């Protein structure tokens, strides 16, 4: 099994800049997943765990994101809102790269 460490996903820009690397890894290792810890600079002691799985779904790709080990419900709800916004931006990015609006 190949293990790859990508460090410091601090914004959507970081994700978009590493998209070519992730795409290349997916081509070579189609049954892999990306797991990383997450903490804000202002609260580094509040570490949570993020797992991203990308799988082929017919002619499309399914991205599954699981974020867990939150310190409390308020943190979970805040991250849920943040990820929703991030994933919307990611969907718009890919829609634009394939000619969509």
N, C-alpha and C positions, 0 to 999 in steps of 0.2 A: 504494500500500500504506500502510495506517495503522500507525504505530508508537506504542505506548503504553508508558510506563515506570511500573511499580509498584515502590516502593522498600521495602525492609526487611521481608521475610517472616521474622520471627524466631520465630514459634510458630504452632501450629494456630489459635489465636485470631485472629491476623492474617489467616490464610487465610479463616476463616469470616466475619470482618467484611468482607472484600472480595468475598465470594461474589456479592452482588447486582451489583457492578460488573463482575465477570468474566462473570456471566450476561448482562448487558446488552451487553457487548462481543461475546459469542458470538452473540447474536441478530442484531446488526447486521453482524458480520464473521465468518461461520461457518467460514471457512477460515483462521483465524488460530492463532497459538500464542504462548505466554508463555515468554520466555527471560530468565533472570536469573542473576547470579553469587551464590555462597553462600560465606560465611566465618564462622567462630565469632568472637565478640568476643575470646576468649583467644588466637586464632591468626589474626589478620587477614591475614597473609601467605600463608595456605594457601587460596587462592581456587579454587573449582571452579565448574562450569557446570551449571545445571539448565534443562531444557526440558520444558514441560508442554503437551501437545496434547490438545484436547477435540474429539471428532468424534461426529457422529450415527451411531448403530448401530441402525437400525430405529426402534423406539419408545423406545430407551434412549440413553444417552450413554456413550462410551468415553473414559476418562481415561488417557493414556499419560504416564508420567513417566520422563525420562532424566536421570541425574545422572552427570557425567563429569569428567575432568581431575583426578582425585584425586592427592594427593601420594604416597600409598603404599597398599598392600593393606589395612593396618589401618584407614586412614581410610575406604576404600571399604566395608569390612565394617561399621564403625560407622554410617556413613550408611545402609547398607542396612537395618540394624536400626531406625534412627530413622525412616526413611521408611515402613517396614512398620507401625510403631506409629501414625504420623501418618495413613496411609491407612486403617487400621482405624478410627480415630476419625472420620475424614471419612465413611466408609461408615456408621458408626452414626449420625452426625448426619443424613445424608440419609435413612436408613431411618426415623429418628424423625420427620423432617419430613413423611414421606409416610404416617405411621400405623403404620410397622413398629416392632419392638422394638429 
